[in-house]
Amino acid sequence: MVRHGQTLFNSFQRMQGWCDSPLTDAGIDNAIHSGKLLQDKSFNAIYRSDTMRTKNTLIHLLKESHIPENTRLTPIESDLFREEFYGFFEGQNTDKVMETVGLPYGCRTFLNILEKYSIEESRDFMKKADPFDLAEDNQEFWDRYDKAFDFLRARQNDDDQVLLVGHGTAIRSIVSRYAPEIDILKSPKNGSITKLIVHPDTVEVSYYGNLGKTPI
């Protein structure tokens, strides 16, 4: 699972869940770096969310692959693989949003919330703070991502190797749920790779946020 390359909203420190923005030059470099790390890998299928940022990340990533263009797999896109939905707070300044969301619980930043509570509770806090009640709470997020993993299971065979281009908080959340021993206080960098092994009833995390400093 690859986190998409840096976007304009990432660089502007804006909340970016279901809203979208283009890749920056640095974001294109992130995608190229991911492609280089995956050059010697072969995949049975490629998936991505239905966002522009994952589509463009995949385009640049595949340019670095050894797969001939006329034989590349057609990516499967699904809204199930989207980032967490931030509702009313989409597109707003991240620091200001997290202060608004966290203050009732004695927190001023997202990191404070993670340290004092959890990424799961952060979603419930945001839902409560959303005046339109649109942000995904933890149950809504996992109802969707459970369906996302079932979507993969239904389409792939045992031992298939799958590439999925997705999103930072979603990756963080998957790791928190299935490998709580891994520290998620640091977000996976744009273009980093997290390896998951999807079993019939659970998900195993092999590594998190790898940028190539250890074997992919």
N, C-alpha and C positions, 0 to 999 in steps of 0.2 A: 504494500500500500504506500503510494508516493503522495506526499503533500504537494499540492500545486505550487507553481512558482510565485514569487512575490507579485502582488498587484498594487495598483494605485491606492486602493483603500488600505491595504496593509501598510504602505509607506506613509500614509496620512494618519495612521492610528485610528481608523474608523471601523465600527462594527460591520462585519461582512459575513452574514449567514446565507440567507437566500438571495440577497441582493448581490450584484456582480460588478466587477470593474476589470479593465484590461491589465495584462501583464506589463510590468515595467521592464526596462532593459536588464535590470538585475534578475527579474523573474524569468526572463528568457534564458539567462545564464544558469539559473537554478535548474531549469528543465533540461538544458544541455548537459549539465553535470550529472543529473539523474540518468540520462540516457547513456552516458559514458560508463557509469557504474553498472548498468544493466546490459551492456553490450554483449556479453557472453551468455546471457540468459535466454532461454526459449520459453514461450508461453503458449498455453492452449486456448487462452481467451484474454481479452482486454476489456475492462469496464471503467466507467467514469461517471461522475454525477452529470446532471444536465445543465452545467454552468459553462459559461464562456472561458473561465479561467482554467478549468480542468481540460476543456477541449484544446485550448492553445498550448497548455503545458504538454499534453500528449503529442501534439504536432511536432514540437521542438524536441521532445524526448525521443520520438521515433526516428527523427533525422539522424540521431547518433547511434541507432541500433544497427546490427548487421543484417537485419531482415530486409531482403529486396522489397522495394516499394510495391511492386505488382503482386507480391505474395503475402503482404501484411494482413493480419486479422482485422476485421471490421469491428471497431470498438462498440460495445453495448453500453448505452447510456440509460440511466434511471434516476428519477427524482428521489428514490429511496436512499441514495448515497450522498445527498446534499449535506451541507454543514447544518449545525444547529440553527434553528430559526429564532431570531432575536425580536421578532414582532415590531412594536413601536420603535424600538431602539436601533433598527437597521439603519446604517449609514451615519449614525451619530458618533461623536468623539468617544473612543473607548474608555479613557480615564474618567470622563464625566459620567458616562453611563454606569461604570462599575462603582463609582462613588455613590450615585443615587441608589443603585441596587443594594450595595453593601452596608450603608450607614445604619439602617434599622438593626443590623446584626453586629455592629461595632467594627465594621471593616470599611476601608476606603479604596481598596484596589482588588482586582481579581486574585492576585497572589495572596492577599490577606484572607480572602474567602476560602481559597484552596488550603491555606495553612490552618485556619481555624475551623473550617467546616469541610467541604468536599466539592468536587466538580459536579456531583449529582445534585447537591443542595443548591449550588449556584444557579441551576436551571429553575428550581422551584422559587428561589428568591426573585429571579428575573420575571417569572410569570406573575408573581404577586405585585411587582412594581410596574408592570405594563398596564397603562390606563385602558388599553383596548383588549387586554386579556388574550393577546395573540401569540406571544412568545411561547415556545415549547417548554413545558415543564419536563421533569426527568422521565415520568411515565410516558408522555407523548413521544419524547425523543427515542426511548428504547422500544416502544411499540413499532416505530418506523425502522429502526436499525435491526431489530429481530427479523422483520420482514426482509430487510436487505440481505441478511445472511441466509435466510431461507431461499431467497431469489438466487443466490450463488449456488447453494446446495442443489437446487432443483435443476440447474443447468450444467453442472460440472460433474466429472467422474472422480473417483478416488485417485489421488496422486497427480491430478492436474495442477499445473503451475499457472497462476492467474495474476495479471497485473491490474491493479485498481488505482486510479488517480482520484484522490479525495481531498479531505480538508483537515485542518489542524486540530480544532477542538473535537471533532468527531474521532480522530485518531487518539487523541489524549483520553477521551471518554472510553473508548474500547479498551485501551491499555489499563485504565483505572479499574474497569469492571473485571477484566479477565486476568490481569497480572498486577494485583494491588501492591505487590512488593516492589514494583518499579516506580521510581520517583517521576511524577509528571509535573512537578513544579515548573520545570522548564518546558516550554512548548516545543514540539518538533519543528525544526527549521524548514523553511520553504525548500522543496526539492529533496528533503530527507526521505529515507525509506524505513518503513516499519514492516517486519515480516510476521504474518499471522498464519497459523495452521488451523483451518476450519474443520472441526470434527462434527459428527452428526448432532451432538447436543451442546457443544461448547466451542470456545475459541482459545487457542494457545498462542501466546506471544513469544516469538523467538528473539526478537530485538526491537528496539524502539528508537526512532529518530536517527538512524545511521546515515552519516554523510560520507562514508567510505573509509573512515579511520580504522574500522575493523571489517573483516570480510563480509561481503554481501551474499 
